Amino acid sequence: NAVTEEVFINKEYQFTSNVNDSTFKNGKSLIGNLGFQLPYGKYNFQLVGKDLSTQGRADSINFQLEMSVMSTERFTISDIQLASKIEESEKVNSVFYKNSYEVVPNPSMIYGENYPLIYFYTEIYNLTKNIKSDYLMVEHNLFNSKNNLVFKKKKFVTRKNNNIVEAGGINISKMPTGAYTLNVQVTDTLLKSSAISSKKVFIFNPHVADTTTTQVTEGELLASEFVSMGEEELNEAFEM
């Protein structure tokens, strides 16, 4: 727990992998799924992976997660799960099974030549609470790093069920390399009330030219960096 520093999870497990280094060079990854039931709150997570066959070969990641109580009085939307593949499935025993779909995660959040489609999965709750519209408007929006809208899709969904799944895919094969923001927004058009969820996503397309950038010379780039420096910082940079 990030506040009380109480340890809620302390789990260690081992598995055997049949893949080798050449497999990873070809873009293959080991993808799994871990689930834990925790009280609402803010948590610090640390995940450490070690190769037991090679001493010192290890990696780790630290991240923070806050789980808040969702409102039961109005419609809400879950976090966005990015995926490398989403398809209808009856494999209820699959670790990636969610509400009639098999959702294979993409933990790297990187798309491009290997993954030309951004797949995403969300859930919308409380569709029968304090809503006037018979149909709710759902929007899929993708913004580039300059906050320009590069993809937009709009549709309407019925409220016959209290909770629904919203999944989709965006073709990014012709979008230039960069950081993007994916938004999924649900709106009651009569009340003008919305719920929105956002996710950062990265696109790597080295063979796609970015026509929105302005080319600058190396001298201009260096000058722009030095303009904001004081005399002491300039002297230190010059010595380096």
N, C-alpha and C positions, 0 to 999 in steps of 0.2 A: 504494500500500500504506500503510495507516494506521500501521504500525510503522516500516518502512524508508523511507517517503516515495518509494519508487520508482514511476515512472509506468508503468502497464501499458497504459492506453488513452488515446489522444489523437486523437480522430476528429472530423472536421467534414464535414457534408454539407448539401446544399440540396435543397429540393423546392418545387414550385409548388402553391398551393392555389387551388381555384376557389370557395371559400366566401367570403362577405363578412360584415361586422359584423352584419347583420340575421339571418344564419343562426345566429350564436353567441347572439344574444339569444333565439332560440327554443329554446335548450337543446342545440344541436348542437356536437359537439366533434370535433377531429381526434385519432384514436387510432392509435398505431403500436406497434411491438414491436422492441426491440433485443436481440440475444443476443451474449454474449461468453464465451469459454472462458478461465477464470482458475485459477491454483493456489488451493488452500485457503488461507484467511487472512482478515484484516480489511481492508476497503477504505473509503476516502472517495470518494464520487462527487459530481461537479458537472455538472449539465446546464443549458446556457444556450441559450435560443431568442431569435432576433432577427428582426424584420421588416425585410428589406433594402430595402423600398420606403419606409419611414418611419424617419428617423434618430432614434435614442434610444428606439425602441419595442422593449423587450426584457424578458425575465424569466428568472429562474434558480431552481434548487432544488439544495440540498445534502443528502445523506443518507449514512448509514453502513450497510454491509452486511458481515456476517461469515458466511463459508462454512466450516463444520466438516465433518470426516469423519464420516459416519454409521456407526453400529455395523452390523457384518455378522453379529453373533451373536444378535440379537433383532429383533423387528419394530419399525419406526419409521414416522413419518408426516412428510410434507413440510410446508413452509409452506403457508398458505392463500392462494390467488389469488382475489380478489374480481372478479366479472364482472357486466357488464350484460346478458349473454345467454350461455346455454350450450345447444347443441343438437347432436344426433348429426349427423355430417357425413362426407362422403367427399372433401372438398376438401383433399387432402393438401398442396397447394401454398400454402394459405392461411397467412399469418404467425401466425394464431391457432389453427392446428390442433394438437390434442393428443390422441393415443390415441383416435381415432374420434370426437372431439368438436371443435367449433369454439367456443373460449372467448374471448369478446370482453371484454377487461379493463375495469374501472371504476377508473381510477387516482385519481379524486377520493375514493373510498370513501364517497360520499354517496348515500343512497337516500331515497325518499319519493314525492312526487307524480309526478316524472318516471320514477323507477325503483321501482315498488312491490314488487319481488321482489329479495331479496338472493340472487344466484347465487354459488356458491363451488365451487372445484375443488381437490382435494388428491390425493396419491398415497400409497399405503401399501406399504411394502417388507418383504421378508424374512418372508413369511407361512408359511414352512416351517421356520423356525429356532427351536428351543427353545420350542415352543408345545404345550400340552396340549389345549386346546379344539378340537373339530372346527369350530366356528363362532365367529368373533370378534364381539364386540358393538361396534357403531359408534354413537356418540351425536353428535347435533347440538344444541348448547346456545347460547342467546342470552341474555346478561345485560345489564340496564340499568346506568346509572351508579351505582345504589345496590346493585349486585351481586345484584339480585333476578332470578331465572330467569323470563324472559318467553316463552320458546319452548323446547320439548324434543322431540326425536325420537329414537327408539331402534330399531335393527334389527340383524340378524345376517347376516354374510357368510361364505361358505365360504373354505377355504384351498386350493382346488384349483390356484390360480395363485400364484406367489411374490410377484408385485407386482400390485396392482389400483388402479383409479381410483375415487375417491369424490367424487361431485359432487352438489350439491343446491340447493334453493331455499327461501327463507323469505318468506312474505307479511308485509310490515311496513306495509301500507297503513293499519292502524288503530292503529299504535304512535306514541306522542307523540315530539316532537322531542327529541333528546339523543344522547349518546355511548353506544355499546353495545360489548360484547365477544362475538365469535363464537368458540366452542370446538368443535373436532372431536376426539373422543376414541375411541381403539380399545383394547379391553380383552380380555385372556385371562381369562375368568371363573373358570377352574380354578386358574391360577397367581396370580390377582388382580394381574396386571401390566398396566400401561397405557402408552400413548403418546398425547400430547396436543399439539395445535397451536392457537394463538390468534391472533386478528386484531381490531384495533380497527376499528369501523365507525360511521358517523354517519347518523342518520335526521333528515330535515327534513320534518315534516308540520305546517305552520302551522295547519291547520284541525282538527287532532286535539287535544282538551283532555287535559292531563295530570292525571288524578284522583289521582295518588299524592303530589303535592306539597302542602305546607301554605302557605296564603297568609299573608304577613306584610306589615305596613304599611311605608311608606318609612322612617318614624322608627325602627322596630324594626331594619330592615336597616342603617341608618346607625349605630345604637347598637352593633350586633353588630360592626361594622367597627372602631369606635373603642375598644372595650373592651380590646383587646390592645395598644393604642398607649401608648408612654411619653409623658412631658410634652413632650419635645423634638419627637417626631413629631407630637403634637397641635398644638403651636404652628406647625409648618411647614405642616401641613394647613390650619389656620385661615387662615394668611397666603395660601395658594394660593386 
